[in-house]
C-alpha cells in the first residue's frame, strides 16, 4: 500500500525536521533573551526526556529501550556532542546574531555530515545529490556572507562570536547525527538488530541531560559570582514568558524535531539527511520580516531559491 511513498519517507522526514526546527529557533531565541540560553538548554532537555519517555512507554509498553552496550556508547556520545555542547553553542549564537543568521551557519553541517558518513559508514552519494548539497549550501552560504549596512563595531564583535559559535554548533550537529546513526546500528549491526529512531532519540536525549549538567553547574557558579558583585542579568520580558516559550520550543524541537531527524538519517545517507534538516534559514525569511523587522535583500531571496532548488534534487534517487 505504501510502496510508492516509502522511498520519499526519509526525505520528507528531513523537511519536516527543518519546519520543526524553524519553529524551535523562534521559540528559543525569544526564551533565551528572557531566561538565558543556558537555562533554555537545560529546561528543554528535561522536558524532552519526559515527553519521549512517555511516548516510548505508550508505543512499546516499556520505559527503557532494549539495547546493546555499543549502542548505548554511541548514543551517549551523540547526546553530549550534538545536544549538550552543540545546542549550547547554537542557543548562545541565537542571542548574539539572531535565529536567521545562526541557522544559516548551520547549513555547513551537511558538508561535515557527508564527510563523516563517508569516513565512518562508507556512504557514497550519487552525482545529483552532490549537486543538490552544493546548491543548498551555496545558496544559504551566499546569504550569510552578506554584511548588513550600518553595522556598528560592537555589533560586529557580537556577530563574530555568534558566527564562531554557529560553526561549532554545525560541526557538533553533524557529528551528533553520525553517532546517532551508528547508535541505531548502521555500519556494524544487522538490520534486524537496529534500534528504532524514537527509542534512539530517548536515549540520546537522556545522555544529553547528563552532559548538560556540568554546563549548568558552571553557569550557576558564574551567575552567583556576578550577583555577588552586584551585576544583574539583562533580560527582555518576564520569567513566566521565558518558561512558556521554552516549553513550546521543547515540544517542536528536541521532542518532535530530533525524532524526525533520526527518522531521516535512518532512511537516507547522512549527507542527504543533514542537508534536508538544514533548511530553516529558508523558512525563517518571512518570520525575519514579520517578527524581527529585518530588511530581506534580493540576495537573501535568491539564496533561498537556490537552497530550495538544491534540496528538491535530494528527493531524486537515480
Secondary structure as UniProt FT lines:
FT   HELIX           3..35
FT   HELIX           37..60
FT   HELIX           69..78
FT   HELIX           79..85
FT   HELIX           86..105
FT   HELIX           106..108
FT   HELIX           109..121
FT   HELIX           127..144
FT   TURN            149..150
FT   HELIX           153..184
FT   TURN            185..188
FT   HELIX           191..193
FT   HELIX           197..228
FT   TURN            229..230
FT   HELIX           239..250
FT   HELIX           251..255
FT   HELIX           256..267
FT   HELIX           270..276
FT   TURN            277..278
FT   HELIX           280..283
FT   HELIX           285..290
FT   HELIX           298..313
FT   TURN            314..315
//
